[in-house]
Amino acid sequence: MTHVDGADDAHIRVLIADDHPVFRYGLVALLHADPEIEIVGEAGTGDEAVELAEARDPDVILMDLNMPGLGGIEATRLSSRPRRTSRSS
C-alpha cells in the first residue's frame, strides 16, 4: 500500500461506531486481520463517537447511521469539523 505521507509504517486509524456490540466486534475482528489498520476506538452511541473522534483523531470513521440519541448523520457532521493538523503520540 502506498501512503500519502510516504511513511512505510503508517497505519490507517479507524474508529468504529455502532450501537450493536456484536456487529462492532465482528468489524474489529475483520479489521484486525490487516496489519495496516489500527482500531483507535469503538463507540456505541453517536455522542461517544464524537467524543472519541475528537480525542483519538481517526483517519476513518465507520459510522452506523441509525443509533439511539445522537444519530450517525449528526455525529458525522460533528466529527467532520476541522481538527488539528498533526497528531501527538
C-alpha positions in Angstrom: 0.0 0.0 0.0 1.3 3.4 -0.9 0.8 6.1 1.8 0.1 9.7 1.0 2.7 10.9 3.6 5.3 8.4 2.3 5.8 6.7 5.7 6.2 2.9 5.4 5.0 2.2 8.9 1.8 4.4 8.7 -1.4 2.9 9.8 -5.0 3.7 8.8 -6.5 4.8 12.1 -10.1 3.6 12.3 -12.9 4.4 14.7 -16.0 2.1 14.7 -19.4 3.5 15.8 -22.4 1.2 16.0 -25.0 0.5 18.7 -24.9 -3.3 18.1 -21.9 -4.7 20.1 -21.9 -8.0 18.1 -21.6 -6.1 14.8 -18.8 -3.9 16.3 -17.0 -7.0 17.5 -17.2 -8.5 14.0 -15.8 -5.4 12.3 -13.0 -5.2 14.8 -12.1 -8.9 14.3 -12.2 -8.4 10.5 -10.1 -5.2 10.5 -7.5 -6.6 13.0 -6.5 -9.1 10.2 -5.0 -6.2 8.3 -1.7 -5.1 9.8 -2.0 -1.6 8.2 -5.2 -0.9 10.1 -5.2 0.3 13.7 -8.5 0.4 15.6 -8.4 3.6 17.7 -11.7 3.3 19.3 -15.2 1.8 19.5 -18.4 3.7 20.2 -21.9 2.5 21.0 -23.6 5.9 20.5 -23.2 9.0 18.4 -22.2 11.0 21.4 -19.4 8.6 22.2 -18.3 8.6 18.5 -17.9 12.4 18.5 -16.0 12.3 21.8 -13.7 9.6 20.6 -13.2 11.2 17.2 -12.0 14.4 18.9 -9.8 12.6 21.4 -8.2 10.0 19.0 -8.2 11.8 15.6 -9.0 8.8 13.4 -8.4 8.7 9.6 -11.6 6.9 9.0 -14.9 6.5 11.0 -17.2 3.6 10.2 -20.5 5.1 11.5 -23.9 3.5 11.9 -26.5 6.0 10.7 -29.3 4.7 12.9 -28.2 4.9 16.6 -30.4 5.9 19.5 -29.9 9.5 20.7 -27.4 11.4 18.5 -27.7 9.6 15.2 -24.9 8.8 12.9 -25.6 11.6 10.4 -25.4 14.3 13.0 -22.4 12.6 14.7 -20.7 12.5 11.4 -21.3 16.3 10.9 -19.9 17.0 14.3 -16.9 14.6 13.8 -16.1 16.2 10.5 -15.3 19.6 11.9 -11.7 20.8 11.2 -9.3 19.5 13.8 -5.6 19.9 14.5 -3.3 19.1 11.6 -0.8 16.9 13.5 -1.1 14.1 15.9 0.8 13.8 19.1 1.8 10.3 20.2 
